[in-house]
């Protein structure tokens, strides 16, 4: 795959991944077959900043967990009102990392 195309992908989607993941993603994309490129370009990644804002505003209802695909945890937060607020506060610090991890998993499913 062309290095320029890969670099453009990373520039436009870098915020969706952890910084330390960008080099391995680049290496894997460079080795990727050209036929998978249209699939990668259509992937929809969750924005960690948006999920953090949702978590701050409605985290006790579990909406942040529903948005990133953690349905079971979302139901748990909804039923317990965010673990009586404790779980909500913990998620304020962890939700961006969890979102980036989900984005990485979605990309890896296509790359494998």
Residue pairs with C-beta under 8 A, 6 or more apart in sequence:
1 29
1 30
1 31
1 32
1 33
1 34
1 37
3 30
5 37
6 26
6 29
6 30
7 26
9 29
9 40
9 41
10 22
10 25
10 26
10 29
13 45
14 22
15 47
15 48
15 49
16 45
16 46
16 47
16 48
16 99
16 100
16 103
17 25
17 100
17 103
17 104
17 107
18 97
18 100
18 101
18 104
21 100
21 104
25 104
25 107
28 111
29 40
29 111
32 40
32 111
36 110
36 111
39 110
40 107
40 110
40 111
43 106
43 107
43 110
45 103
45 106
45 107
46 67
46 68
46 99
46 102
46 103
47 99
48 95
48 96
48 97
48 99
48 100
49 96
51 64
51 67
51 68
51 95
51 96
51 99
52 92
52 95
52 96
54 63
54 64
54 67
55 64
55 88
55 91
55 92
55 95
56 92
58 64
59 77
59 82
59 88
59 91
59 92
59 95
60 77
60 81
60 82
60 85
60 88
61 77
61 78
61 82
62 73
62 74
62 75
62 76
62 77
62 78
62 82
63 74
64 74
64 91
64 95
65 71
65 73
65 74
65 77
65 91
66 74
68 95
68 98
68 99
68 102
69 102
70 98
76 83
76 87
77 83
77 87
77 88
77 91
80 87
82 88
82 91
83 90
